[in-house]
Amino acid sequence: MSGQDRLEVLRRMLERNPSDARVHFGLAAEYEKRGEWDNVIAALEAYLNLSEDQGNAWGRLGNALVKTGRTEAAKQAYARGIEAAYAHGHPSMAAEFEDILADLI
């Protein structure tokens, strides 16, 4: 299945069930592959409004925000990712985000 086909399938799934957090995350991943950073941000924000994340989505959001020049918002996303990663027992993810955040400051 091509990337365009996956994107269309995910969009149809979202139309049927807009509160399915996994579909928003899947859309974000597809948009990320394409470098469509504004769409990545929108999909991840929707995902994060629907689901408790363990850190990964916050890091992806931080990256997308950096790509669009929104450094202050990216710092906040990475900080949230650090909190979530520690809370869910992912210290190596938290450390990675701490390094990225230090570079942004």
Residue frames as qw, qx, qy, qz and C-alpha x, y, z in Angstrom:
[[0.000, 0.890, 0.456, 0.000, 0.00, 0.00, 0.00],
 [0.410, 0.481, -0.025, 0.774, 1.39, 3.39, -0.97],
 [0.205, -0.176, -0.441, 0.856, 1.74, 6.29, 1.42],
 [0.317, -0.068, -0.182, -0.928, -1.12, 8.09, -0.30],
 [0.613, -0.262, -0.668, -0.331, -3.34, 5.01, 0.11],
 [0.469, -0.274, -0.675, 0.499, -2.47, 4.76, 3.83],
 [0.003, -0.075, -0.193, 0.978, -3.25, 8.43, 4.24],
 [0.476, -0.155, -0.388, -0.774, -6.65, 8.01, 2.59],
 [0.613, -0.288, -0.736, -0.008, -7.48, 4.96, 4.71],
 [0.338, -0.234, -0.547, 0.730, -6.58, 6.86, 7.88],
 [0.178, -0.015, -0.027, -0.983, -8.64, 9.87, 6.82],
 [0.586, -0.246, -0.552, -0.540, -11.68, 7.65, 6.20],
 [0.562, -0.284, -0.713, 0.309, -11.16, 5.97, 9.58],
 [0.156, -0.129, -0.352, 0.914, -11.02, 9.39, 11.22],
 [0.376, -0.162, -0.287, -0.866, -14.27, 10.43, 9.54],
 [0.665, -0.307, -0.637, -0.240, -15.96, 7.36, 11.04],
 [0.704, -0.586, -0.340, 0.214, -14.45, 7.79, 14.49],
 [0.248, 0.804, -0.165, 0.515, -12.88, 11.21, 15.14],
 [0.510, -0.746, 0.312, -0.294, -12.19, 10.35, 18.79],
 [0.981, -0.033, 0.001, 0.193, -9.88, 7.42, 17.97],
 [0.280, -0.871, 0.333, 0.230, -6.52, 8.64, 19.23],
 [0.687, -0.172, 0.601, 0.372, -4.62, 5.90, 17.38],
 [0.557, 0.650, 0.425, 0.295, -5.85, 7.21, 14.03],
 [0.013, 0.997, -0.074, 0.008, -4.62, 10.71, 14.83],
 [0.518, -0.627, 0.518, 0.265, -1.23, 9.25, 15.76],
 [0.702, 0.192, 0.598, 0.335, -1.17, 7.22, 12.54],
 [0.376, 0.879, 0.232, 0.178, -1.96, 10.33, 10.52],
 [0.234, -0.921, 0.282, 0.133, 0.84, 12.19, 12.27],
 [0.653, -0.317, 0.602, 0.334, 3.28, 9.42, 11.33],
 [0.615, 0.508, 0.506, 0.328, 2.20, 9.52, 7.68],
 [0.156, 0.980, 0.063, 0.103, 2.47, 13.31, 7.55],
 [0.479, -0.748, 0.390, 0.242, 5.87, 13.09, 9.24],
 [0.721, 0.034, 0.563, 0.403, 7.15, 10.82, 6.44],
 [0.434, 0.713, 0.396, 0.383, 6.08, 13.49, 3.95],
 [0.382, -0.038, -0.132, 0.914, 7.54, 16.41, 5.90],
 [0.198, -0.636, -0.405, -0.627, 4.10, 18.01, 6.23],
 [0.308, 0.021, -0.626, 0.716, 4.95, 19.59, 9.58],
 [0.363, -0.136, 0.148, -0.910, 1.81, 21.67, 10.10],
 [0.792, -0.118, -0.398, -0.448, -0.30, 18.55, 9.54],
 [0.598, 0.021, -0.710, 0.370, 1.95, 16.60, 11.92],
 [0.006, 0.112, -0.468, 0.877, 1.38, 19.25, 14.58],
 [0.591, -0.129, -0.066, -0.793, -2.39, 19.24, 14.11],
 [0.812, -0.064, -0.547, -0.196, -2.61, 15.44, 14.22],
 [0.506, 0.030, -0.680, 0.529, -0.38, 15.15, 17.29],
 [0.185, -0.154, 0.338, -0.910, -2.26, 17.88, 19.13],
 [0.744, -0.138, -0.237, -0.610, -5.51, 16.01, 18.45],
 [0.754, 0.002, -0.645, 0.123, -3.90, 12.76, 19.63],
 [0.307, 0.102, -0.601, 0.731, -2.57, 14.37, 22.81],
 [0.415, -0.191, 0.139, -0.879, -5.99, 15.85, 23.58],
 [0.841, -0.086, -0.268, -0.461, -7.47, 12.35, 23.43],
 [0.927, -0.041, -0.341, 0.148, -4.79, 10.17, 24.97],
 [0.502, -0.802, 0.310, 0.088, -2.26, 10.07, 27.76],
 [0.721, 0.595, -0.330, 0.129, 1.08, 9.80, 26.05],
 [0.865, -0.404, -0.015, 0.296, 4.18, 8.15, 27.46],
 [0.351, -0.686, 0.251, 0.585, 6.47, 10.75, 25.87],
 [0.511, 0.104, 0.636, 0.569, 6.93, 9.72, 22.25],
 [0.230, 0.770, 0.514, 0.301, 4.20, 11.95, 20.81],
 [0.230, -0.938, -0.043, 0.256, 5.45, 14.93, 22.82],
 [0.492, -0.439, 0.469, 0.587, 8.92, 14.43, 21.33],
 [0.407, 0.377, 0.654, 0.513, 7.50, 14.14, 17.82],
 [0.032, 0.927, 0.369, 0.059, 5.46, 17.30, 18.42],
 [0.380, -0.792, 0.166, 0.448, 8.56, 19.10, 19.67],
 [0.499, -0.107, 0.591, 0.625, 10.45, 18.08, 16.54],
 [0.275, 0.638, 0.605, 0.389, 7.64, 19.25, 14.24],
 [0.140, -0.958, -0.207, 0.137, 7.44, 22.55, 16.09],
 [0.448, -0.570, 0.360, 0.587, 11.21, 23.05, 15.68],
 [0.453, 0.204, 0.658, 0.566, 10.86, 22.30, 11.95],
 [0.113, 0.791, 0.492, 0.345, 8.28, 25.09, 11.66],
 [0.274, 0.450, -0.180, 0.831, 10.34, 27.57, 13.65],
 [0.544, -0.675, -0.130, -0.482, 8.16, 27.49, 16.77],
 [0.466, 0.304, -0.686, 0.469, 10.99, 27.06, 19.24],
 [0.283, -0.290, 0.500, -0.765, 9.17, 28.24, 22.36],
 [0.851, -0.040, 0.013, -0.523, 6.29, 25.84, 21.76],
 [0.791, 0.267, -0.546, 0.071, 8.82, 23.09, 21.02],
 [0.130, 0.367, -0.692, 0.608, 10.49, 23.68, 24.38],
 [0.593, -0.170, 0.362, -0.698, 7.14, 23.25, 26.10],
 [0.910, 0.140, -0.239, -0.309, 6.42, 20.05, 24.16],
 [0.610, 0.326, -0.659, 0.296, 9.80, 18.57, 25.06],
 [0.157, -0.324, 0.612, -0.704, 9.29, 19.53, 28.72],
 [0.796, -0.054, 0.160, -0.582, 5.93, 17.72, 28.69],
 [0.849, 0.280, -0.441, -0.075, 7.62, 14.77, 27.00],
 [0.271, 0.392, -0.727, 0.495, 10.25, 14.63, 29.74],
 [0.478, -0.210, 0.486, -0.701, 7.55, 14.60, 32.43],
 [0.889, 0.114, -0.047, -0.440, 5.56, 11.90, 30.63],
 [0.704, 0.378, -0.594, 0.096, 8.61, 9.75, 29.94],
 [0.059, 0.330, -0.749, 0.571, 9.72, 9.79, 33.57],
 [0.620, -0.101, 0.350, -0.695, 6.16, 9.17, 34.78],
 [0.929, 0.190, -0.048, -0.314, 5.90, 6.08, 32.58],
 [0.798, -0.386, 0.429, 0.175, 9.35, 4.65, 33.34],
 [0.764, 0.534, 0.150, 0.330, 11.20, 5.73, 30.19],
 [0.406, -0.796, 0.100, 0.437, 14.32, 7.45, 31.56],
 [0.521, -0.088, 0.494, 0.690, 16.34, 7.08, 28.35],
 [0.199, 0.690, 0.525, 0.456, 13.61, 8.86, 26.37],
 [0.276, -0.934, -0.195, 0.116, 13.50, 11.57, 29.03],
 [0.547, -0.528, 0.275, 0.589, 17.29, 11.97, 28.84],
 [0.440, 0.286, 0.549, 0.651, 17.14, 12.28, 25.04],
 [0.008, 0.853, 0.420, 0.310, 14.52, 15.01, 25.33],
 [0.453, -0.824, -0.033, 0.339, 16.55, 16.76, 28.05],
 [0.545, -0.203, 0.395, 0.711, 19.52, 16.89, 25.67],
 [0.245, 0.545, 0.541, 0.591, 17.37, 18.30, 22.87],
 [0.221, -0.913, -0.338, -0.055, 15.81, 20.83, 25.22],
 [0.535, -0.634, 0.105, 0.548, 19.22, 21.95, 26.45],
 [0.447, 0.079, 0.476, 0.753, 20.26, 22.58, 22.84],
 [0.059, 0.719, 0.527, 0.449, 17.15, 24.69, 22.29],
 [0.380, -0.870, -0.247, 0.196, 17.76, 26.87, 25.35]]
